């Protein structure tokens, strides 16, 4: 069987995700890493009073903050459980919203905190969290602590996409989806896409995939569940295309 899951996340997330997929699927699929971005940390923090409520929407945001400040005496919100775990490991007190930007904003609204909030983010984001908070009459600011720099997909991935066996691509952000379809050349493989959200799915060109599935929950667990469904679909496709 020649089914490949193509991982386009930047390292170290790509390696972490590959390890999770190996546990889930064993040797029933091949894994190929082809990052579309690399993470470059930088930026600077404003003068912090300790009253700020930090907001993290990625593990990289946590790492970026910790590279710039040794302070850990802040309350924090994290978009999901994985980001919250990274914040706790760094010594921060954090509340997980357990979802996406919408659930994060809903949780903050439910808690009734007016801020001041500080969103530690990348140069490219899927949602304007600080702007949404200001629209809710909260005091909110943001600071870029890392950049997601585009890199070339690589020859191995291009060659695999030119073959006949199914390729499954988990897509984690609108930008990574856009970069994938901009860079992928001469796709001949049946393409099956697992999108972590509807916003990501909207970046997939119409007719570009054999199958497109949106995760039930906007997190890695939801994405892996969608990948199980797509692996099953890919196996059916392989059986159908195998000469009898």
C-alpha positions as a Markdown table, in Angstrom:
| # | Residue | x | y | z |
|---|---|---|---|---|
| 1 | Unk | 0.0 | 0.0 | 0.0 |
| 2 | Unk | 1.3 | 3.4 | -1.0 |
| 3 | Unk | -0.5 | 6.0 | 1.2 |
| 4 | Unk | 1.5 | 9.0 | 2.4 |
| 5 | Unk | 0.6 | 11.6 | 5.0 |
| 6 | Unk | 2.4 | 14.8 | 4.1 |
| 7 | Unk | 3.3 | 16.9 | 7.1 |
| 8 | Unk | 3.8 | 20.6 | 6.2 |
| 9 | Unk | 4.2 | 22.0 | 9.7 |
| 10 | Unk | 7.4 | 23.7 | 10.8 |
| 11 | Unk | 9.8 | 22.0 | 13.2 |
| 12 | Unk | 9.8 | 21.1 | 16.0 |
| 13 | Unk | 6.0 | 20.8 | 15.6 |
| 14 | Unk | 6.5 | 18.6 | 12.5 |
| 15 | Unk | 8.5 | 16.1 | 14.5 |
| 16 | Unk | 6.1 | 16.1 | 17.4 |
| 17 | Unk | 3.1 | 15.6 | 15.0 |
| 18 | Unk | 4.9 | 12.8 | 13.1 |
| 19 | Unk | 5.5 | 11.0 | 16.4 |
| 20 | Unk | 1.8 | 11.2 | 17.2 |
| 21 | Unk | 0.8 | 9.9 | 13.8 |
| 22 | Unk | 3.2 | 7.0 | 14.0 |
| 23 | Unk | 1.5 | 5.9 | 17.2 |
| 24 | Unk | -1.9 | 6.3 | 15.6 |
| 25 | Unk | -1.2 | 4.6 | 12.3 |
| 26 | Unk | 1.9 | 2.5 | 12.8 |
| 27 | Unk | 3.4 | 1.4 | 9.5 |
| 28 | Unk | 0.1 | 1.4 | 7.6 |
| 29 | Unk | 1.0 | 4.7 | 6.1 |
| 30 | Unk | 4.2 | 6.5 | 5.1 |
| 31 | Unk | 5.0 | 9.9 | 6.7 |
| 32 | Unk | 6.8 | 12.6 | 4.8 |
| 33 | Unk | 7.8 | 15.9 | 6.3 |
| 34 | Unk | 7.9 | 18.9 | 4.0 |
| 35 | Unk | 7.7 | 22.1 | 6.1 |
| 36 | Unk | 6.3 | 25.1 | 4.3 |
| 37 | Unk | 7.5 | 27.5 | 7.0 |
| 38 | Unk | 10.3 | 27.9 | 9.5 |
| 39 | Unk | 9.9 | 29.8 | 12.8 |
| 40 | Unk | 12.2 | 32.8 | 13.5 |
| 41 | Unk | 11.9 | 34.3 | 17.0 |
| 42 | Unk | 12.4 | 37.9 | 17.6 |
| 43 | Unk | 10.6 | 41.1 | 18.5 |
| 44 | Unk | 10.5 | 43.0 | 21.8 |
| 45 | Unk | 8.0 | 43.3 | 24.7 |
| 46 | Unk | 6.5 | 46.5 | 26.0 |
| 47 | Unk | 7.2 | 47.5 | 29.6 |
| 48 | Unk | 5.2 | 45.0 | 31.6 |
| 49 | Unk | 3.5 | 45.9 | 34.9 |
| 50 | Unk | 2.5 | 42.4 | 35.9 |
| 51 | Unk | -1.2 | 43.3 | 35.6 |
| 52 | Unk | -1.4 | 42.2 | 31.9 |
| 53 | Unk | -3.3 | 39.0 | 31.1 |
| 54 | Unk | -1.3 | 37.2 | 28.5 |
| 55 | Unk | -3.0 | 35.5 | 25.5 |
| 56 | Unk | -1.3 | 32.6 | 23.7 |
| 57 | Unk | -2.7 | 31.2 | 20.5 |
| 58 | Unk | 0.3 | 28.9 | 19.7 |
| 59 | Unk | 3.2 | 27.1 | 21.4 |
| 60 | Unk | 5.5 | 29.4 | 19.5 |
| 61 | Unk | 3.9 | 32.4 | 21.2 |
| 62 | Unk | 4.8 | 30.8 | 24.6 |
| 63 | Unk | 8.3 | 30.2 | 23.5 |
| 64 | Unk | 8.6 | 33.7 | 22.0 |
| 65 | Unk | 7.5 | 35.3 | 25.2 |
| 66 | Unk | 9.8 | 33.2 | 27.4 |
| 67 | Unk | 12.8 | 34.1 | 25.2 |
| 68 | Unk | 12.1 | 37.8 | 25.9 |
| 69 | Unk | 11.1 | 37.7 | 29.6 |
| 70 | Unk | 12.0 | 35.8 | 32.7 |
| 71 | Unk | 8.8 | 36.9 | 34.4 |
| 72 | Unk | 6.2 | 34.2 | 35.1 |
| 73 | Unk | 3.9 | 36.2 | 37.4 |
| 74 | Unk | 1.0 | 36.6 | 34.9 |
| 75 | Unk | -2.4 | 35.2 | 34.4 |
| 76 | Unk | -2.8 | 33.7 | 30.9 |
| 77 | Unk | -5.3 | 32.4 | 28.4 |
| 78 | Unk | -4.4 | 29.7 | 25.9 |
| 79 | Unk | -6.4 | 28.9 | 22.8 |
| 80 | Unk | -6.2 | 25.1 | 23.3 |
| 81 | Unk | -4.9 | 22.4 | 25.6 |
| 82 | Unk | -1.5 | 21.9 | 23.8 |
| 83 | Unk | -0.7 | 25.6 | 24.0 |
| 84 | Unk | -1.8 | 25.6 | 27.7 |
| 85 | Unk | 0.4 | 22.7 | 28.4 |
| 86 | Unk | 3.4 | 24.6 | 27.0 |
| 87 | Unk | 2.6 | 27.6 | 29.1 |
| 88 | Unk | 2.3 | 25.5 | 32.3 |
| 89 | Unk | 5.6 | 23.8 | 31.5 |
| 90 | Unk | 7.1 | 27.3 | 31.3 |
| 91 | Unk | 5.8 | 28.2 | 34.8 |
| 92 | Unk | 2.8 | 30.3 | 33.8 |
| 93 | Unk | -0.7 | 30.1 | 35.3 |
| 94 | Unk | -3.0 | 29.5 | 32.4 |
| 95 | Unk | -6.6 | 28.8 | 31.5 |
| 96 | Unk | -7.2 | 26.8 | 28.4 |
| 97 | Unk | -10.1 | 27.8 | 26.1 |
| 98 | Unk | -10.0 | 24.3 | 24.6 |
| 99 | Unk | -10.7 | 25.3 | 21.0 |
| 100 | Unk | -10.0 | 28.1 | 18.5 |
| 101 | Unk | -10.0 | 31.9 | 18.5 |
| 102 | Unk | -13.8 | 32.0 | 18.8 |
| 103 | Unk | -13.9 | 29.8 | 21.8 |
| 104 | Unk | -11.1 | 31.8 | 23.3 |
| 105 | Unk | -13.0 | 35.0 | 22.9 |
| 106 | Unk | -16.1 | 33.4 | 24.3 |
| 107 | Unk | -14.3 | 32.2 | 27.4 |
| 108 | Unk | -12.8 | 35.6 | 28.1 |
| 109 | Unk | -16.3 | 37.2 | 27.6 |
| 110 | Unk | -17.8 | 34.6 | 30.0 |
| 111 | Unk | -15.1 | 35.4 | 32.6 |
| 112 | Unk | -15.9 | 39.1 | 32.3 |
| 113 | Unk | -12.3 | 40.3 | 32.5 |
| 114 | Unk | -11.7 | 43.7 | 30.9 |
| 115 | Unk | -8.0 | 43.3 | 30.6 |
| 116 | Unk | -5.5 | 44.6 | 30.0 |
| 117 | Unk | -4.7 | 41.8 | 27.6 |
| 118 | Unk | -1.5 | 41.2 | 25.6 |
| 119 | Unk | -1.6 | 38.8 | 22.7 |
| 120 | Unk | 1.8 | 37.2 | 22.0 |
| 121 | Unk | 1.6 | 36.2 | 18.4 |
| 122 | Unk | 3.3 | 35.4 | 15.1 |
| 123 | Unk | 3.6 | 37.7 | 12.2 |
| 124 | Unk | 0.8 | 35.8 | 10.5 |
| 125 | Unk | -2.4 | 35.0 | 12.3 |
| 126 | Unk | -5.8 | 33.6 | 11.3 |
| 127 | Unk | -7.8 | 35.9 | 13.7 |
| 128 | Unk | -7.3 | 39.4 | 15.0 |
| 129 | Unk | -7.7 | 38.5 | 18.7 |
| 130 | Unk | -6.7 | 41.9 | 20.1 |
| 131 | Unk | -9.0 | 43.7 | 17.7 |
| 132 | Unk | -11.9 | 41.5 | 18.7 |
| 133 | Unk | -11.2 | 42.1 | 22.4 |
| 134 | Unk | -11.2 | 45.9 | 21.8 |
| 135 | Unk | -14.5 | 45.5 | 20.0 |
| 136 | Unk | -15.7 | 43.9 | 23.2 |
| 137 | Unk | -14.7 | 47.1 | 25.1 |
| 138 | Unk | -11.6 | 45.3 | 26.6 |
| 139 | Unk | -8.2 | 46.9 | 26.8 |
| 140 | Unk | -6.0 | 44.8 | 24.5 |
| 141 | Unk | -2.7 | 45.0 | 22.7 |
| 142 | Unk | -0.5 | 42.6 | 20.8 |
| 143 | Unk | 3.1 | 42.0 | 20.1 |
| 144 | Unk | 4.8 | 39.8 | 17.4 |
| 145 | Unk | 7.3 | 37.5 | 19.0 |
| 146 | Unk | 8.0 | 35.2 | 16.1 |
| 147 | Unk | 7.7 | 35.1 | 12.3 |
| 148 | Unk | 6.6 | 32.2 | 10.1 |
| 149 | Unk | 9.0 | 32.5 | 7.2 |
| 150 | Unk | 8.0 | 30.7 | 4.0 |
| 151 | Unk | 10.4 | 27.9 | 2.8 |
| 152 | Unk | 10.3 | 25.7 | -0.3 |
| 153 | Unk | 8.4 | 22.4 | 0.0 |
| 154 | Unk | 11.3 | 20.4 | -1.3 |
| 155 | Unk | 11.9 | 17.9 | -4.1 |
| 156 | Unk | 10.9 | 14.8 | -2.1 |
| 157 | Unk | 7.4 | 16.1 | -1.6 |
| 158 | Unk | 7.0 | 17.3 | -5.1 |
| 159 | Unk | 8.1 | 13.9 | -6.5 |
| 160 | Unk | 5.6 | 12.1 | -4.2 |
| 161 | Unk | 2.7 | 14.4 | -5.3 |
| 162 | Unk | 3.6 | 13.4 | -8.9 |
| 163 | Unk | 3.1 | 9.7 | -8.2 |
| 164 | Unk | -0.2 | 7.7 | -8.3 |
| 165 | Unk | -0.6 | 6.7 | -4.7 |
| 166 | Unk | -3.0 | 8.7 | -2.4 |
| 167 | Unk | -1.5 | 11.6 | -0.5 |
| 168 | Unk | -3.2 | 12.9 | 2.7 |
| 169 | Unk | -2.4 | 16.4 | 3.8 |
| 170 | Unk | -3.3 | 17.7 | 7.2 |
| 171 | Unk | -3.6 | 21.5 | 7.0 |
| 172 | Unk | -3.4 | 23.6 | 10.2 |
| 173 | Unk | -3.8 | 27.2 | 9.1 |
| 174 | Unk | -5.2 | 29.2 | 6.2 |
| 175 | Unk | -1.7 | 30.4 | 5.3 |
| 176 | Unk | -0.2 | 26.9 | 5.2 |
| 177 | Unk | -3.1 | 25.8 | 3.0 |
| 178 | Unk | -2.4 | 28.7 | 0.6 |
| 179 | Unk | 1.3 | 28.0 | 0.5 |
| 180 | Unk | 0.8 | 24.3 | -0.2 |
| 181 | Unk | -1.4 | 25.0 | -3.3 |
| 182 | Unk | 0.9 | 27.8 | -4.5 |
| 183 | Unk | 4.0 | 25.5 | -4.3 |
| 184 | Unk | 2.6 | 22.1 | -5.2 |
| 185 | Unk | 3.4 | 21.4 | -8.9 |
| 186 | Unk | 1.8 | 18.8 | -11.2 |
| 187 | Unk | -0.2 | 17.0 | -8.6 |
| 188 | Unk | -1.1 | 13.6 | -10.0 |
| 189 | Unk | -1.7 | 11.8 | -6.7 |
| 190 | Unk | -5.3 | 11.6 | -5.4 |
| 191 | Unk | -5.2 | 14.4 | -2.7 |
| 192 | Unk | -7.1 | 14.0 | 0.5 |
| 193 | Unk | -7.1 | 17.0 | 2.8 |
| 194 | Unk | -7.9 | 17.2 | 6.5 |
| 195 | Unk | -8.6 | 20.8 | 7.5 |
| 196 | Unk | -8.4 | 21.9 | 11.1 |
| 197 | Unk | -11.2 | 24.5 | 10.6 |
| 198 | Unk | -13.6 | 25.9 | 8.0 |
| 199 | Unk | -11.3 | 28.8 | 7.5 |
| 200 | Unk | -8.6 | 26.5 | 6.4 |
| 201 | Unk | -11.0 | 24.5 | 4.2 |
| 202 | Unk | -12.0 | 27.7 | 2.4 |
| 203 | Unk | -8.4 | 28.0 | 1.2 |
| 204 | Unk | -8.6 | 24.7 | -0.7 |
| 205 | Unk | -9.3 | 25.3 | -4.4 |
| 206 | Unk | -12.5 | 23.8 | -5.7 |
| 207 | Unk | -11.9 | 20.5 | -7.4 |
| 208 | Unk | -8.3 | 20.2 | -6.1 |
| 209 | Unk | -8.9 | 17.3 | -3.8 |
| 210 | Unk | -10.3 | 13.8 | -4.0 |
| 211 | Unk | -11.7 | 14.3 | -0.5 |
| 212 | Unk | -11.8 | 17.2 | 2.0 |
| 213 | Unk | -12.7 | 16.7 | 5.6 |
| 214 | Unk | -13.0 | 19.4 | 8.3 |
| 215 | Unk | -12.0 | 18.4 | 11.9 |
| 216 | Unk | -14.9 | 18.2 | 14.3 |
| 217 | Unk | -12.8 | 20.1 | 16.8 |
| 218 | Unk | -10.2 | 22.7 | 15.9 |
| 219 | Unk | -7.3 | 20.9 | 17.5 |
| 220 | Unk | -4.8 | 18.1 | 16.9 |
| 221 | Unk | -7.1 | 15.5 | 18.4 |
| 222 | Unk | -9.9 | 16.6 | 16.0 |
| 223 | Unk | -7.4 | 16.6 | 13.1 |
| 224 | Unk | -6.2 | 13.1 | 13.9 |
| 225 | Unk | -9.8 | 11.8 | 14.0 |
| 226 | Unk | -10.3 | 13.3 | 10.5 |
| 227 | Unk | -7.1 | 11.7 | 9.3 |
| 228 | Unk | -8.4 | 8.3 | 10.4 |
| 229 | Unk | -11.4 | 8.7 | 8.2 |
| 230 | Unk | -9.2 | 9.8 | 5.3 |
| 231 | Unk | -6.8 | 6.9 | 5.7 |
| 232 | Unk | -9.8 | 4.6 | 5.5 |
| 233 | Unk | -11.0 | 6.4 | 2.3 |
| 234 | Unk | -7.5 | 6.2 | 0.8 |
| 235 | Unk | -7.4 | 2.5 | 1.5 |
| 236 | Unk | -10.7 | 2.1 | -0.4 |
| 237 | Unk | -9.2 | 4.1 | -3.2 |
| 238 | Unk | -6.1 | 1.9 | -3.3 |
| 239 | Unk | -8.2 | -1.3 | -3.4 |
| 240 | Unk | -10.4 | 0.1 | -6.2 |
| 241 | Unk | -7.4 | 1.0 | -8.3 |
| 242 | Unk | -5.5 | -2.2 | -7.7 |
| 243 | Unk | -5.7 | -4.6 | -10.8 |
| 244 | Unk | -7.6 | -7.7 | -10.0 |
